[in-house]
């Protein structure tokens, strides 16, 4: 049986994630704005590559992940904007919930939103770029691990820029170079899953899982200090 | 009311270091162009290959890379020290060394690119892991400097900067070890210094360039650190002045109430 504190952290994280997801379900910013934005980016990529079907099929994994990263910036920014509104973050702090639980909950909520986005975008890529999935297991695992990694790093950096006047411009600048390994790993894994290149997809999955684990631990440990002054 | 102690970043130590850098750099230029021969090698087939005159760029490129590592490494250590002691001194040290690290990081990329054109026949080689990871490292620390410039409470800014510095420091290890970890995915050579694969003249000049680079680093760091200190003093001075003005205004309004 888990110690009482660990159980409480998991329970509180679940509460925080539920709160963020409930807000998202009601406001529908993700479905009404972030998903259409991501689909538009995919369409623009097709225009940029002169609608060359062969090129689109070859580069579909990379284009897919660049789109996910761009859309994730919006999802992360939104997650923290909601907390700042009406002083909700102060109340969260006063509630006495363990910062690790707050980090875990927020990261989980962002990860779930990213997974939904990935599913919709994957359907878009299959339809628009004419790719065929060869390895479903690898596709699902890489999608989940990359979402976890981006969500963990995104939650940490979202908190870093939270409450600063230049949040919108600073977040992409700080986060995108840091998540570059996710882009590389997830693209290679998807290349293998789509059968467009002979990349060792499962080996790259290790990198994605490692990235998510490192940022998960680092974010959870440093979140308390960031939350205090947000 | 606090006062600025000395409105200069110069001192006897920096003047000595400055002159040493200048003299060292002059000697380095002489050694690099007059003493070190061009890099050539004759293959078994009788072809002449090598870096030719481009090898002279190494005396700027390699020390720049070392100074970038030093700058970012010092930022990492100063950030850890800030976590422990929470003093402005360590915060300013982290800021100053990161700025110097970024300057030398950019110089590393630029000189590497210029060297790559005649040697690898390309300005930028995406297949070279060290080149790409160096770019990412510099970008992470450019982000760090952006955070440092944000108008916010000093303690808030310092604490957030620490997190970026700690995450960014991971890149130093990745860049440095990349040529060994991804041996088959890099055009960069592995360490030739330790393997003693280079001519004595080149090795001596390269070692001398490291020494000049370190003196230059110390000179820049002293100036940049003192500049950060003076900036903080001016900030404090402005706050004090603003408070004085508000007090004076309050005094005036009290007087006006008393008048009939």
Boltz contact constraints between the chains, C-beta under 6 A:
constraints:
  - contact:
      token1: [A, 160]
      token2: [B, 160]
      max_distance: 6.0
  - contact:
      token1: [A, 160]
      token2: [B, 163]
      max_distance: 6.0
  - contact:
      token1: [A, 164]
      token2: [B, 150]
      max_distance: 6.0
  - contact:
      token1: [A, 164]
      token2: [B, 152]
      max_distance: 6.0
  - contact:
      token1: [A, 173]
      token2: [B, 143]
      max_distance: 6.0
  - contact:
      token1: [A, 173]
      token2: [B, 146]
      max_distance: 6.0
  - contact:
      token1: [A, 174]
      token2: [B, 143]
      max_distance: 6.0
  - contact:
      token1: [A, 177]
      token2: [B, 136]
      max_distance: 6.0
  - contact:
      token1: [A, 177]
      token2: [B, 139]
      max_distance: 6.0
  - contact:
      token1: [A, 177]
      token2: [B, 140]
      max_distance: 6.0
  - contact:
      token1: [A, 180]
      token2: [B, 136]
      max_distance: 6.0
  - contact:
      token1: [A, 222]
      token2: [B, 163]
      max_distance: 6.0
  - contact:
      token1: [A, 225]
      token2: [B, 159]
      max_distance: 6.0
  - contact:
      token1: [A, 229]
      token2: [B, 156]
      max_distance: 6.0
